[in-house]
Amino acid sequence: MHIQEASRAASPVLSSSPAIRRPAIDHPAAWTSSAIGGAEGLTHRISSQQRSALLRLAESLGDRPLESITRADVSAPEIVSLMQAVRFEIMHGKGALLLSGLDRSALSEGAFERLFWALGTHLGVGVVQSARRDLVGRVEKREDNPAQRGYQLDIELGPHCDFHEVLALACYRNADSGGESGMASSLAIHNAMARTRPDLLEALYDGFRHLSASAEDMSAGNVPVFCEVDGKVSGFYHRMFYVNASRELGIPIPPQLAEALALFDELAKSEAIRATFLLQPGEMIFWHNFINLHSRNSFVDRPDHRRLLFRLWLHCRPGEGRPMSPDFAARALLMDQEHLQGRPGIVYRLEGLAD
């Protein structure tokens, strides 16, 4: 399926042609690190009752395969109310929430992975994340990584979006050094640009063609960085796709867009906007992919101590997602189909890898 075909399959009903919103976006999702006190402003510490309920849930799941675990298996009121709060924060609050306070030492890798998957069932429908058809991605350095997927490397990953609406990471084991994560609100970046360089916003709403893996994957038209649908602004930032399309087409990225992307990068990395934190073993962070960008510093492993995080990619269930440009959902649907057919869906050929 080409991306234009996936786009038609994913298209919501748009209320009108997207308009460029230049006034400030007044919403909790337009948070800045300086305003909320860094990562502390995204953190929820679970109660002792919630902690006990989570450990009981992990024990109850036994050795079941992930695909057999559904939302119905997560019925303890302490966990249901917790995940309702997580979902509200993702969809209506800051768009990200870090859960802290779970003692991971009592859980094996498999038990922690199943618990993480079970919690995700309250937020959406999990999908495979690679040609290996893994429902929970293992974020770790791997030598067998022919597509050079960023989450299986130990290099720095700059601020970017992935592909599915809701994303999550859970830390099982830290690196020997490094590996700090970053989270930045794309709406805060929008606000900063509206204040300082409103002339560049139009280029980000116009976007450029997208290409991720091969010439057959070229988008039919431009894919925007920002869109506004039903009064809500959302963002999809994966600069490498623009660069790949430019090289394949032999057409330079328009100067106005190139300048806008450079400023977007600068703002996404600024200390005032981006919250930086090191996920501790047992901690999990859930976020809306089209409201927040994520990043990661490089890290160093020891042979006897290797960094391991788990990752979820989740589609929102019908009627539960955010109204957005159909181009945003198209990439996720294309990735799903490629992975189910045993293909990588994305091949990195440039510096500044993301994903």
MIKOLNU-614899 format. One record per residue (C-alpha): residue in three letters; x, y, z. Coordinates in steps of 0.001 Angstrom, whole numbers. Example, Ala and Ser with C-alpha at 12.3 -4.5 7.8 and 13.67 -1.06 7.14 Angstrom:
// residues 2
+---------+---------+---------+---------+
: residuo :       x :       y :       z :
+---------+---------+---------+---------+
:     Ala :   12300 :   -4500 :    7800 :
:     Ser :   13670 :   -1060 :    7140 :
+---------+---------+---------+---------+
This chain:
// residues 355
+---------+---------+---------+---------+
: residuo :       x :       y :       z :
+---------+---------+---------+---------+
:     Met :       0 :       0 :       0 :
:     His :    1427 :    3374 :    -959 :
:     Ile :    1097 :    6179 :    1526 :
:     Gln :   -1542 :    7938 :    -559 :
:     Glu :   -3702 :    4797 :    -416 :
:     Ala :   -3259 :    4539 :    3344 :
:     Ser :   -4192 :    8191 :    3620 :
:     Arg :   -7553 :    7602 :    1983 :
:     Ala :   -8247 :    4701 :    4325 :
:     Ala :   -7464 :    6812 :    7380 :
:     Ser :   -9141 :   10078 :    6377 :
:     Pro :  -11432 :   11665 :    8974 :
:     Val :  -14116 :   14151 :    7998 :
:     Leu :  -12469 :   17553 :    8125 :
:     Ser :  -14617 :   20443 :    9324 :
:     Ser :  -13040 :   22856 :    6850 :
:     Ser :   -9754 :   23684 :    5185 :
:     Pro :   -7117 :   23917 :    7940 :
:     Ala :   -6476 :   27522 :    8952 :
:     Ile :   -3190 :   28806 :   10348 :
:     Arg :   -3600 :   29584 :   14029 :
:     Arg :   -1336 :   32479 :   14871 :
:     Pro :   -2673 :   33513 :   18309 :
:     Ala :   -1233 :   31691 :   21296 :
:     Ile :   -2621 :   28203 :   21912 :
:     Asp :   -4025 :   28415 :   25438 :
:     His :   -4140 :   24789 :   26520 :
:     Pro :   -2289 :   22573 :   29030 :
:     Ala :    -747 :   20696 :   26072 :
:     Ala :    1165 :   23871 :   25143 :
:     Trp :    3351 :   23420 :   28234 :
:     Thr :    6974 :   24435 :   28509 :
:     Ser :    9595 :   22902 :   30761 :
:     Ser :   10270 :   26232 :   32436 :
:     Ala :    6577 :   26713 :   33236 :
:     Ile :    5888 :   23260 :   34734 :
:     Gly :    9194 :   22713 :   36531 :
:     Gly :   10715 :   20247 :   34108 :
:     Ala :    9907 :   16546 :   34188 :
:     Glu :    8410 :   16895 :   37665 :
:     Gly :    5455 :   18627 :   36045 :
:     Leu :    4790 :   15511 :   33935 :
:     Thr :    5189 :   13005 :   36793 :
:     His :    2536 :   11122 :   38761 :
:     Arg :    3678 :    9027 :   41716 :
:     Ile :    1458 :    6008 :   42148 :
:     Ser :    -116 :    5238 :   45515 :
:     Ser :     725 :    2186 :   47604 :
:     Gln :   -2684 :     721 :   46695 :
:     Gln :   -1986 :    1207 :   42996 :
:     Arg :    1473 :    -288 :   43378 :
:     Ser :      79 :   -3409 :   45069 :
:     Ala :   -2639 :   -3741 :   42425 :
:     Leu :     -65 :   -3523 :   39620 :
:     Leu :    2060 :   -6270 :   41158 :
:     Arg :   -1037 :   -8466 :   41605 :
:     Leu :   -1953 :   -7881 :   37966 :
:     Ala :    1539 :   -8856 :   36809 :
:     Glu :    1321 :  -12073 :   38828 :
:     Ser :   -2148 :  -12889 :   37474 :
:     Leu :    -961 :  -12673 :   33861 :
:     Gly :    1465 :  -15553 :   34353 :
:     Asp :    3256 :  -16499 :   31134 :
:     Arg :     405 :  -15618 :   28798 :
:     Pro :    1262 :  -14445 :   25279 :
:     Leu :     779 :  -10717 :   24809 :
:     Glu :   -1900 :  -11054 :   22144 :
:     Ser :   -4128 :  -12929 :   24598 :
:     Ile :   -4108 :  -10064 :   27144 :
:     Thr :   -7000 :   -7626 :   26706 :
:     Arg :   -8529 :   -4690 :   28531 :
:     Ala :  -10898 :   -7116 :   30273 :
:     Asp :   -7911 :   -8612 :   32113 :
:     Val :   -7221 :   -5238 :   33754 :
:     Ser :  -10243 :   -4771 :   35988 :
:     Ala :   -8856 :   -3827 :   39416 :
:     Pro :  -10485 :    -472 :   40307 :
:     Glu :   -7156 :    1006 :   41402 :
:     Ile :   -5651 :     338 :   37969 :
:     Val :   -8756 :    1267 :   35988 :
:     Ser :   -8924 :    4671 :   37684 :
:     Leu :   -5178 :    5156 :   37219 :
:     Met :   -5336 :    4471 :   33484 :
:     Gln :   -8415 :    6670 :   33113 :
:     Ala :   -6333 :    9481 :   34592 :
:     Val :   -3454 :    8670 :   32222 :
:     Arg :   -5789 :    8720 :   29228 :
:     Phe :   -7358 :   12031 :   30298 :
:     Glu :   -3934 :   13635 :   30646 :
:     Ile :   -2851 :   12345 :   27227 :
:     Met :   -5975 :   13471 :   25375 :
:     His :   -7041 :   16573 :   27323 :
:     Gly :   -4128 :   17640 :   29527 :
:     Lys :    -421 :   18122 :   28834 :
:     Gly :    -412 :   15151 :   26471 :
:     Ala :    2177 :   13212 :   28499 :
:     Leu :    2334 :   11511 :   31892 :
:     Leu :    5201 :    9711 :   33627 :
:     Leu :    4228 :    7052 :   36178 :
:     Ser :    6748 :    6622 :   38973 :
:     Gly :    6921 :    4411 :   42051 :
:     Leu :    6648 :     839 :   40778 :
:     Asp :    9312 :   -1485 :   42217 :
:     Arg :   10587 :   -3299 :   39136 :
:     Ser :   12967 :   -5529 :   41103 :
:     Ala :   10159 :   -7985 :   41860 :
:     Leu :    9373 :   -8467 :   38142 :
:     Ser :   11173 :  -10475 :   35484 :
:     Glu :   11585 :   -9008 :   32000 :
:     Gly :    8620 :  -11046 :   30778 :
:     Ala :    6363 :  -10077 :   33690 :
:     Phe :    7212 :   -6386 :   33303 :
:     Glu :    6615 :   -6555 :   29549 :
:     Arg :    3182 :   -8200 :   30023 :
:     Leu :    2188 :   -5662 :   32679 :
:     Phe :    3172 :   -2786 :   30387 :
:     Trp :    1173 :   -4263 :   27501 :
:     Ala :   -1845 :   -4784 :   29784 :
:     Leu :   -1820 :   -1126 :   30845 :
:     Gly :   -1642 :     -71 :   27204 :
:     Thr :   -4911 :   -1862 :   26452 :
:     His :   -6681 :     917 :   28367 :
:     Leu :   -5262 :    3536 :   25992 :
:     Gly :   -5575 :    1955 :   22550 :
:     Val :   -4849 :    -992 :   20288 :
:     Gly :   -1230 :   -2141 :   20200 :
:     Val :     476 :   -2958 :   16895 :
:     Val :    3667 :   -4665 :   15753 :
:     Gln :    6740 :   -2460 :   15639 :
:     Ser :    9095 :   -4134 :   13192 :
:     Ala :    9439 :   -6893 :   10624 :
:     Arg :   10008 :   -9190 :   13622 :
:     Arg :    6317 :   -8613 :   14466 :
:     Asp :    7058 :   -7640 :   18061 :
:     Leu :    4023 :   -6178 :   19832 :
:     Val :    6235 :   -4661 :   22512 :
:     Gly :    9420 :   -3204 :   21105 :
:     Arg :   12683 :   -3831 :   22939 :
:     Val :   14511 :    -507 :   22990 :
:     Glu :   18096 :   -1681 :   23223 :
:     Lys :   21303 :   -1645 :   21220 :
:     Arg :   21302 :   -4510 :   18726 :
:     Glu :   23956 :   -5676 :   16308 :
:     Asp :   21387 :   -7292 :   13953 :
:     Asn :   19791 :   -4006 :   12860 :
:     Pro :   19991 :   -3913 :    9029 :
:     Ala :   17503 :   -1049 :    8670 :
:     Gln :   19462 :     957 :   11276 :
:     Arg :   16357 :    1591 :   13332 :
:     Gly :   17159 :    4353 :   15809 :
:     Tyr :   15631 :    2655 :   18837 :
:     Gln :   18090 :    -225 :   18394 :
:     Leu :   21146 :    2030 :   18303 :
:     Asp :   23038 :    3774 :   21112 :
:     Ile :   23334 :    7171 :   19397 :
:     Glu :   21600 :   10434 :   20212 :
:     Leu :   18101 :   10759 :   18744 :
:     Gly :   16968 :   14348 :   18229 :
:     Pro :   13409 :   15587 :   18914 :
:     His :   10968 :   13836 :   16588 :
:     Cys :    7578 :   12152 :   16287 :
:     Asp :    7025 :    8480 :   15600 :
:     Phe :    3930 :    7285 :   13755 :
:     His :    1083 :    6078 :   15990 :
:     Glu :   -1181 :    8306 :   18023 :
:     Val :    -262 :    7136 :   21523 :
:     Leu :    3255 :    6031 :   22464 :
:     Ala :    4754 :    4678 :   25668 :
:     Leu :    8137 :    3709 :   27096 :
:     Ala :    8859 :    1626 :   30196 :
:     Cys :   12323 :    1322 :   31735 :
:     Tyr :   13480 :   -2105 :   32832 :
:     Arg :   17215 :   -1347 :   33094 :
:     Asn :   19247 :    1852 :   32675 :
:     Ala :   22445 :    2153 :   30682 :
:     Asp :   25797 :    2259 :   32424 :
:     Ser :   25804 :    5964 :   31506 :
:     Gly :   23687 :    8312 :   29397 :
:     Gly :   20342 :    7560 :   27775 :
:     Glu :   18431 :   10539 :   29187 :
:     Ser :   15062 :   11142 :   27534 :
:     Gly :   13521 :   14414 :   26426 :
:     Met :    9926 :   15532 :   25893 :
:     Ala :    8856 :   18776 :   24202 :
:     Ser :    5406 :   20120 :   23388 :
:     Ser :    4954 :   20764 :   19673 :
:     Leu :    2230 :   23255 :   20612 :
:     Ala :    4707 :   25199 :   22762 :
:     Ile :    7026 :   25318 :   19747 :
:     His :    4087 :   26607 :   17693 :
:     Asn :    3472 :   29317 :   20297 :
:     Ala :    7130 :   30357 :   20335 :
:     Met :    7208 :   30628 :   16544 :
:     Ala :    3939 :   32568 :   16502 :
:     Arg :    5527 :   35098 :   18871 :
:     Thr :    8916 :   35436 :   17212 :
:     Arg :    8606 :   34308 :   13570 :
:     Pro :    4939 :   34052 :   12554 :
:     Asp :    6042 :   34397 :    8942 :
:     Leu :    7543 :   30899 :    9095 :
:     Leu :    4420 :   29101 :   10338 :
:     Glu :    2792 :   29019 :    6917 :
:     Ala :    5641 :   26907 :    5549 :
:     Leu :    5141 :   24368 :    8342 :
:     Tyr :    1423 :   24142 :    7548 :
:     Asp :    2266 :   23674 :    3856 :
:     Gly :    4932 :   20999 :    4513 :
:     Phe :    6704 :   19018 :    1794 :
:     Arg :    6642 :   15527 :     288 :
:     His :    7486 :   12548 :    2525 :
:     Leu :    9695 :    9542 :    1782 :
:     Ser :   10802 :    7018 :    4391 :
:     Ala :   11956 :    3768 :    2780 :
:     Ser :   11867 :    3559 :   -1022 :
:     Ala :   10660 :    5494 :   -4053 :
:     Glu :    7359 :    3588 :   -3902 :
:     Asp :    6757 :    5141 :    -491 :
:     Met :    6689 :    8736 :   -1786 :
:     Ser :    3655 :   10643 :    -521 :
:     Ala :    1200 :   11816 :   -3169 :
:     Gly :    1303 :   15373 :   -1864 :
:     Asn :    2804 :   17520 :     847 :
:     Val :    2648 :   16315 :    4455 :
:     Pro :    2432 :   19216 :    6932 :
:     Val :    4293 :   19678 :   10193 :
:     Phe :    1304 :   21477 :   11712 :
:     Cys :   -2385 :   21064 :   10977 :
:     Glu :   -5536 :   22473 :   12538 :
:     Val :   -8701 :   20375 :   12443 :
:     Asp :  -11872 :   21118 :   14417 :
:     Gly :  -10065 :   23919 :   16236 :
:     Lys :   -7200 :   21689 :   17468 :
:     Val :   -3601 :   22119 :   16353 :
:     Ser :   -1467 :   18980 :   16048 :
:     Gly :    2076 :   18373 :   14846 :
:     Phe :    3984 :   15617 :   13009 :
:     Tyr :    7726 :   16217 :   12846 :
:     His :   10054 :   13783 :   11112 :
:     Arg :   12502 :   15976 :    9232 :
:     Met :   14389 :   13071 :    7664 :
:     Phe :   11349 :   12211 :    5511 :
:     Tyr :   11463 :   15671 :    3916 :
:     Val :   15192 :   15366 :    3232 :
:     Asn :   14756 :   11911 :    1690 :
:     Ala :   11949 :   13153 :    -565 :
:     Ser :   14012 :   16164 :   -1626 :
:     Arg :   16916 :   13921 :   -2651 :
:     Glu :   14703 :   11425 :   -4477 :
:     Leu :   12837 :   14143 :   -6395 :
:     Gly :   15894 :   16272 :   -7048 :
:     Ile :   13999 :   19263 :   -5689 :
:     Pro :   15416 :   21361 :   -2842 :
:     Ile :   13325 :   21965 :     251 :
:     Pro :   11835 :   25470 :    -174 :
:     Pro :   14000 :   28105 :    1565 :
:     Gln :   11131 :   29277 :    3784 :
:     Leu :   10492 :   25720 :    4968 :
:     Ala :   14206 :   25036 :    5495 :
:     Glu :   14437 :   28111 :    7723 :
:     Ala :   11280 :   27096 :    9576 :
:     Leu :   12602 :   23575 :   10193 :
:     Ala :   15887 :   24939 :   11525 :
:     Leu :   14030 :   27164 :   14003 :
:     Phe :   11717 :   24279 :   14933 :
:     Asp :   14781 :   22138 :   15762 :
:     Glu :   16338 :   24913 :   17815 :
:     Leu :   13186 :   25465 :   19857 :
:     Ala :   12578 :   21733 :   20385 :
:     Lys :   16042 :   21403 :   21943 :
:     Ser :   15889 :   24538 :   24081 :
:     Glu :   15998 :   24101 :   27858 :
:     Ala :   13033 :   26423 :   28261 :
:     Ile :   10785 :   24119 :   26205 :
:     Arg :   12174 :   20581 :   26493 :
:     Ala :   11962 :   18597 :   29730 :
:     Thr :   14891 :   16202 :   30190 :
:     Phe :   14812 :   13177 :   32501 :
:     Leu :   16300 :    9737 :   33040 :
:     Leu :   13632 :    7051 :   33273 :
:     Gln :   14319 :    4881 :   36308 :
:     Pro :   13678 :    1112 :   36403 :
:     Gly :    9935 :     561 :   36782 :
:     Glu :    8967 :    4008 :   35468 :
:     Met :    6680 :    4356 :   32450 :
:     Ile :    5827 :    7375 :   30326 :
:     Phe :    2771 :    7635 :   28059 :
:     Trp :    2246 :   10470 :   25572 :
:     His :     347 :   11715 :   22530 :
:     Asn :    2669 :   11504 :   19548 :
:     Phe :    1082 :   14431 :   17684 :
:     Ile :    1234 :   16826 :   20640 :
:     Asn :    4713 :   16038 :   21979 :
:     Leu :    8109 :   15238 :   20480 :
:     His :   10530 :   12866 :   22167 :
:     Ser :   14300 :   12551 :   22085 :
:     Arg :   17140 :   10598 :   23686 :
:     Asn :   20786 :   11163 :   24514 :
:     Ser :   23428 :    8650 :   23490 :
:     Phe :   24297 :    5965 :   26008 :
:     Val :   27023 :    3463 :   26919 :
:     Asp :   26398 :    -163 :   27945 :
:     Arg :   28590 :   -2648 :   29771 :
:     Pro :   28594 :   -6279 :   28617 :
:     Asp :   27010 :   -7285 :   31928 :
:     His :   24660 :   -4290 :   32169 :
:     Arg :   22721 :   -3404 :   29006 :
:     Arg :   20085 :    -703 :   28753 :
:     Leu :   16587 :   -2080 :   28139 :
:     Leu :   13349 :    -180 :   27722 :
:     Phe :   10050 :   -1467 :   26358 :
:     Arg :    7924 :     484 :   23858 :
:     Leu :    4268 :     523 :   22810 :
:     Trp :    2720 :    1913 :   19629 :
:     Leu :   -1034 :    2344 :   20037 :
:     His :   -3874 :    3280 :   17701 :
:     Cys :   -6723 :    5061 :   19436 :
:     Arg :  -10020 :    3236 :   19218 :
:     Pro :  -12738 :    4719 :   16959 :
:     Gly :  -14119 :    7937 :   18406 :
:     Glu :  -11334 :    8241 :   21006 :
:     Gly :   -8599 :    9920 :   18956 :
:     Arg :   -7669 :   13496 :   18151 :
:     Pro :   -8992 :   15140 :   14954 :
:     Met :   -5962 :   15566 :   12682 :
:     Ser :   -4801 :   15680 :    9086 :
:     Pro :   -5278 :   12258 :    7423 :
:     Asp :   -1595 :   12409 :    6440 :
:     Phe :    -657 :   11864 :   10090 :
:     Ala :   -2513 :    8562 :   10400 :
:     Ala :   -1418 :    7424 :    6936 :
:     Arg :    2171 :    6835 :    8000 :
:     Ala :    1132 :    4585 :   10885 :
:     Leu :   -1152 :    2476 :    8689 :
:     Leu :    1592 :    2080 :    6108 :
:     Met :    4074 :    1017 :    8789 :
:     Asp :    1600 :   -1542 :   10146 :
:     Gln :    1119 :   -3143 :    6762 :
:     Glu :    4829 :   -3235 :    5953 :
:     His :    5671 :   -4855 :    9292 :
:     Leu :    2944 :   -7478 :    8960 :
:     Gln :    4402 :   -8406 :    5571 :
:     Gly :    7875 :   -8816 :    7073 :
:     Arg :    9362 :   -5596 :    5689 :
:     Pro :   11032 :   -2852 :    7770 :
:     Gly :    8701 :     -46 :    6676 :
:     Ile :   11464 :    2488 :    7213 :
:     Val :   15155 :    2541 :    6344 :
:     Tyr :   17476 :    5175 :    7769 :
:     Arg :   20122 :    6512 :    5451 :
:     Leu :   21017 :    9795 :    7106 :
:     Glu :   22614 :   11250 :   10177 :
:     Gly :   20252 :   12468 :   12885 :
:     Leu :   18317 :    9235 :   13075 :
:     Ala :   14915 :    9184 :   14746 :
:     Asp :   12354 :    6506 :   15661 :
+---------+---------+---------+---------+
